[in-house]
């Protein structure tokens, strides 16, 4: 289904948590959405196209982009939300852990963003929003996360590099860096014992906090190259 001038967002990791929240809110604002995930069910909404597959595979990236163009005729925004988090001591990581985290957090970002920006250049504008993590900037000994820092930290750096490279061509690139966020797949009681790991505000964030941050960047045409920390003050210190 196409509507004249309807904007189109691609959202990876769109089947649950932050991704599902983003799909809902972009639709509420009248956007068409391409929601991608390793496993995702067809949507009952004709303005939501779902694409299942491994985002780290170039063929999946091709299907996402072609699906957006065939179904809706354009790509305005890409939200790279899909991510893998494995917390282990550095020496305990396996080759499988390394491959899994790098595949989604970096390789998936690379192939899909490359294809999306190519289409945005043709239209003369667009927006890429990457979901990183505060852990990449604020290491915590109680949450060992070298693979996350390696990959999501790289994503934060790529955000700035792409923002500068494409600023003159009307394409903005920003990032949202979440702290501890309660998602629907994790019960509230699982956060009770965090103690000193809680951010300075004293409680964990909600999916809606991240969604609001993404939509703020979406509606702010003078912001590019920004890493927006939504972490309850964690990045500022304790």
C-alpha positions as CSV (number, residue, x, y, z in Angstrom):
1,X,0.0,0.0,0.0
2,X,1.3,3.4,-0.9
3,X,0.1,6.8,0.2
4,X,1.5,9.9,-1.4
5,X,4.1,11.6,0.8
6,X,3.8,9.0,3.5
7,X,7.2,8.7,5.2
8,X,8.8,5.2,5.7
9,X,10.9,3.9,8.5
10,X,12.9,0.6,8.6
11,X,13.2,-0.8,12.1
12,X,15.4,-3.8,12.9
13,X,14.8,-6.0,15.9
14,X,11.2,-4.9,15.4
15,X,9.4,-7.9,16.9
16,X,9.7,-7.1,20.6
17,X,11.0,-4.6,23.3
18,X,12.3,-1.3,22.0
19,X,11.8,-2.3,18.4
20,X,8.1,-3.2,18.8
21,X,7.6,0.1,20.7
22,X,9.2,2.0,17.8
23,X,7.0,0.2,15.3
24,X,3.9,1.2,17.3
25,X,4.9,4.9,17.7
26,X,6.0,5.5,14.1
27,X,2.7,4.1,12.9
28,X,0.8,6.2,15.4
29,X,2.5,9.2,13.8
30,X,1.3,8.1,10.3
31,X,4.5,6.5,9.0
32,X,4.7,3.3,7.1
33,X,7.1,0.8,8.7
34,X,9.3,-2.1,7.6
35,X,9.8,-4.2,10.7
36,X,12.7,-6.7,10.5
37,X,13.7,-9.4,12.9
38,X,15.1,-12.9,12.9
39,X,11.6,-14.2,13.7
40,X,8.6,-11.9,13.1
41,X,5.0,-12.6,12.3
42,X,3.1,-10.9,9.4
43,X,1.4,-7.7,10.6
44,X,-2.4,-7.2,10.2
45,X,-1.7,-3.5,9.3
46,X,-1.2,-2.9,5.5
47,X,1.2,-0.1,6.4
48,X,3.5,-2.5,8.2
49,X,5.7,-4.8,6.2
50,X,7.5,-7.5,8.2
51,X,10.7,-9.1,7.0
52,X,12.2,-12.1,8.8
53,X,15.8,-13.1,8.5
54,X,19.3,-12.7,9.8
55,X,20.1,-9.0,9.5
56,X,23.8,-9.9,9.3
57,X,23.3,-11.5,5.9
58,X,23.5,-9.2,2.9
59,X,20.6,-11.1,1.3
60,X,18.4,-10.1,4.2
61,X,19.5,-6.5,3.9
62,X,18.5,-6.7,0.2
63,X,15.1,-8.0,1.0
64,X,14.5,-5.3,3.6
65,X,15.4,-2.5,1.2
66,X,13.6,-3.9,-1.8
67,X,10.5,-4.6,0.4
68,X,10.4,-1.0,1.5
69,X,10.8,0.3,-2.0
70,X,8.3,-2.1,-3.6
71,X,5.7,-1.7,-0.9
72,X,6.0,2.0,0.0
73,X,8.3,3.5,-2.7
74,X,10.8,5.2,-0.4
75,X,13.0,5.1,2.7
76,X,13.1,8.0,5.0
77,X,14.6,6.6,8.2
78,X,16.5,3.5,9.3
79,X,16.6,2.6,13.0
80,X,19.4,0.1,13.6
81,X,17.9,-1.4,16.8
82,X,18.8,-5.1,16.5
83,X,21.5,-6.1,18.9
84,X,23.1,-9.0,20.8
85,X,24.3,-8.6,24.4
86,X,26.5,-11.3,26.0
87,X,28.0,-10.5,29.4
88,X,31.0,-12.7,30.3
89,X,34.4,-12.3,31.7
90,X,36.7,-11.4,28.8
91,X,38.6,-14.8,28.9
92,X,35.3,-16.7,28.9
93,X,34.1,-15.5,25.5
94,X,34.0,-18.2,22.9
95,X,34.4,-18.0,19.1
96,X,30.6,-18.5,18.9
97,X,30.0,-15.5,21.2
98,X,32.3,-13.3,19.2
99,X,30.7,-14.3,15.9
100,X,27.2,-13.8,17.1
101,X,27.7,-10.4,18.6
102,X,29.8,-9.0,15.7
103,X,27.4,-10.4,13.2
104,X,24.4,-8.5,14.4
105,X,25.9,-5.5,16.1
106,X,28.4,-4.6,13.4
107,X,27.9,-6.6,10.2
108,X,24.1,-6.2,10.2
109,X,24.4,-2.5,10.8
110,X,27.0,-2.2,8.0
111,X,25.2,-3.9,5.1
112,X,21.8,-2.5,5.8
113,X,22.9,1.0,6.5
114,X,25.0,1.0,3.3
115,X,22.0,0.0,1.2
116,X,19.7,2.4,3.0
117,X,22.0,5.4,2.7
118,X,22.4,4.7,-1.0
119,X,18.6,5.0,-1.5
120,X,18.5,8.1,0.7
121,X,21.2,9.8,-1.4
122,X,18.9,9.3,-4.4
123,X,16.1,11.1,-2.7
124,X,18.3,13.8,-1.3
125,X,17.8,13.1,2.3
126,X,17.1,10.7,5.2
127,X,17.9,9.8,8.7
128,X,19.8,6.9,10.4
129,X,19.4,6.2,14.1
130,X,21.7,3.7,15.8
131,X,20.9,2.1,19.1
132,X,24.2,1.8,21.1
133,X,24.7,1.4,24.9
134,X,26.0,3.5,27.8
135,X,28.2,0.5,28.7
136,X,30.4,1.4,25.7
137,X,31.3,4.7,27.5
138,X,30.9,3.8,31.1
139,X,32.4,0.4,31.9
140,X,31.1,-1.4,35.0
141,X,33.0,-4.2,36.7
142,X,29.8,-5.9,37.7
143,X,28.7,-6.2,34.1
144,X,31.7,-7.4,32.0
145,X,30.9,-6.5,28.4
146,X,34.0,-6.2,26.2
147,X,32.2,-7.5,23.1
148,X,29.4,-5.0,23.6
149,X,31.9,-2.2,24.1
150,X,33.8,-3.4,21.0
151,X,30.8,-3.5,18.8
152,X,28.4,-0.8,20.1
153,X,31.3,1.5,20.7
154,X,32.3,1.1,17.1
155,X,28.7,1.9,16.2
156,X,28.9,5.2,18.1
157,X,32.1,6.1,16.3
158,X,30.5,5.2,12.9
159,X,27.5,7.4,13.8
160,X,29.8,10.5,13.9
161,X,31.8,9.5,10.8
162,X,28.6,9.0,8.7
163,X,27.0,12.1,10.1
164,X,29.9,14.2,8.8
165,X,30.3,12.3,5.5
166,X,26.6,12.8,4.5
167,X,25.7,16.0,6.2
168,X,26.0,18.0,2.9
169,X,23.7,15.5,1.2
170,X,20.8,16.0,3.6
171,X,21.3,12.8,5.5
172,X,21.4,12.9,9.3
173,X,22.9,10.2,11.4
174,X,22.4,10.0,15.2
175,X,22.4,7.4,18.0
176,X,20.6,6.7,21.2
177,X,22.6,5.2,24.0
178,X,20.4,3.4,26.5
179,X,21.3,2.5,30.1
180,X,19.4,-0.3,32.0
181,X,16.0,-0.6,30.3
182,X,13.2,-2.8,31.4
183,X,11.8,-4.7,28.5
184,X,8.6,-6.8,28.3
185,X,10.6,-10.0,28.1
186,X,12.1,-9.4,31.5
187,X,9.8,-9.3,34.6
188,X,10.1,-6.2,36.9
189,X,11.3,-8.4,39.8
190,X,14.5,-9.2,37.8
191,X,15.6,-5.6,38.4
192,X,15.1,-5.6,42.2
193,X,18.6,-6.7,43.2
194,X,20.5,-4.2,41.1
195,X,21.4,-2.1,44.2
196,X,24.5,0.0,43.4
197,X,24.1,-0.8,39.7
198,X,21.0,1.4,39.5
199,X,21.6,4.7,37.7
200,X,21.7,7.9,39.7
201,X,17.9,8.5,39.3
202,X,17.4,5.3,41.3
203,X,15.4,3.3,38.9
204,X,15.6,1.6,35.5
205,X,14.3,3.1,32.3
206,X,11.4,2.0,30.3
207,X,11.0,1.1,26.6
208,X,9.0,4.4,26.2
209,X,12.0,6.4,27.3
210,X,14.1,5.1,24.4
211,X,11.2,5.4,21.9
212,X,10.7,9.1,23.0
213,X,14.4,9.7,22.5
214,X,14.4,8.3,19.0
215,X,11.3,10.3,18.1
216,X,12.9,13.5,19.5
217,X,15.9,13.0,17.2
218,X,13.5,12.2,14.3
219,X,11.8,15.6,14.8
220,X,15.0,17.6,15.2
221,X,16.3,18.4,11.8
222,X,19.3,20.4,13.1
223,X,20.7,17.5,15.1
224,X,23.2,15.1,13.5
225,X,26.2,13.3,14.8
226,X,24.6,13.2,18.3
227,X,24.9,10.3,20.8
228,X,21.9,10.8,23.0
229,X,22.4,9.0,26.4
230,X,19.1,7.9,27.9
231,X,20.5,6.2,31.0
232,X,19.2,7.9,34.1
233,X,22.4,9.9,34.6
234,X,24.7,6.9,34.4
235,X,27.1,8.5,31.9
236,X,27.5,11.5,34.2
237,X,28.9,9.4,37.0
238,X,28.0,8.2,40.5
